[in-house]
Amino acid sequence: MIEIFNKFRIGLLPIYVLLAILTSSVTLVSCSKDDELEIQNDFPFEVNVMPVPKDIANGQTVEIRITIQRTGNYSNTQYFLRYFQFDGQGTLQYYDNSPYLPNDLYQLPAEQFRLYYTSTSAVSQSFDVWISDSFGNEKKLTFQFNSSD
């Protein structure tokens, strides 16, 4: 009986050596310093807009409430705004700041903010607002107002 056990034990020795070599190689490969820890910092976002009136009169100001909702939280993300008016005339501004110039890029100081659009014409007006982040993600909002004059 002891002879059979000794023969069986000798037959398992190469398997034990092979398992030790395999375990060592997997450990060495997985601990390689060439692989760097990847940190995700590019998170997509959504933009929510509260309802706005459909009609506007010449000289009237409309408040546009906007909230940027992140899908992840990276503290160094910055958000920017630009706009272009393609129908009618008016001004768009952030709170009491001076009005925005079309196609210029402006940094947004908060993720929840209000824009104010003031009509300066008696015709229907349309403009697009693009909100982008520092990683190139961009959302387009289109606003259309009918003249109530």
N, C-alpha and C positions, 0 to 999 in steps of 0.2 A: 504494500500500500504506500509506503514511504517512497519507493522508487517511482511510482506513478506520479505522485505529487511533485517530486523533484523534476521529472521530465516536463510536467505541465508548467512549472515555475520557470524553467529555463526557456520555454517557448514563449512566455509572456514578456521576457526581458526586452526583446526588440520593440515590442509594442509600447512598453513604458518609456523607452528611450525616444521613440518617435513622437509620443505625446508630449514629452518634455521639450523636445526641439520645436514642435509646433506651437506650444504655449509660449515659449521664449520668443519666437519670431513674431507672433501676433502682438505680444506685449511691446516689443521694440518698435514695430511698425506703427502701432497706434499711439505711441508716445513721441513720435517724431516732432521736432521743433519747427519743421517747415509749415505745419498747419497752424494758422492763426485763428483765434477765436473770432467768429463773425458776429458782429452786432448789427442788428437791423435798425436803421435810422430813417429809412424812406417809407413812411406810412401814407397810404392814400387817405383822402378826407372827403367829406360830403359837405355841402353848403345848404343850409335851410334858410328860407326867406319867408317872413310873415306876409300875409296878403296885403296888397297895395291897391288903391283906388284905380279904376279903369279910366276915369275922366279927370282932366286937369285944365284949369283956366290959365290964361296968361298972367304971370306974376304969382301964381299959387305955388306953394312948396309942399312936397310929398315926402313923408318919412319912410325910409326903407330899412327895416330891421333885418340884419343878417347874422347868422351864427355858423361858425365853422366847427364841424364835428370831426374830430380825429378818430381814426380806427386804432391808433397806437399812440404812445406818448414818448416823444423824443424832445428833450428840453431845448435843443438848439434849432428847432424848426422855426423859420420865419415865413410870414405870409405877406403877399403883395397884391395890389389891386391896380388895374388899369381899365379904362373904358373908352368907348368910341360911340359917338352919336351919329346915326346915319339918316335919321328923319327928324325934321323940326329943329328947334333951338332951345337950349336950356343949360343950366349949370348943375354939376354934381359936386358935393363937398362932404367932408367928414366933420361932423359936429360944427364948431365955429371956425374951422380952418379955412384958408382961402380955397376957392373952387379948383377942382382938378382940371388939368389940361388933357385933352384927348390923347390917347396912346402913350402917355407918360406913365412910368411905373412908380407906385407909391407903397411904402411899407405900412402894413397895418399893425398898430400897437396892441391890439387885442383880438381875441377870437370871437367875441360877441360885440357888435358895433352897430351904429346907425349911420346911414348915408342920407343926405337931404338933396332931393332934386327939385330945382326951381325952374318952372317954365318961363321962357322969354319969347314965346311966339303963340300965335292963335291957330296953329295947325296941329295935326296929330304928330306925336313924337315917339321915336324909338331909339333905344341905345342898348349896347351890350356892355356887360361888366365881366371881366375875367379876374378870377382870384387864383393865384398860384402860390406854391410853396417854394422853399429854397432848393428842392430836389427836382423841380420841373413838372410836378403834377399840377394840373390846371382844370378849373371848372368854369364854364361859361353860363352867365345868366342874361336873359333878354327881358327888357322891360318895354312895354308899349302903353302909351297913354293917348286917349282920344281927346280932342279939343272940346271943351264944354262952353266955349265962347259962341 
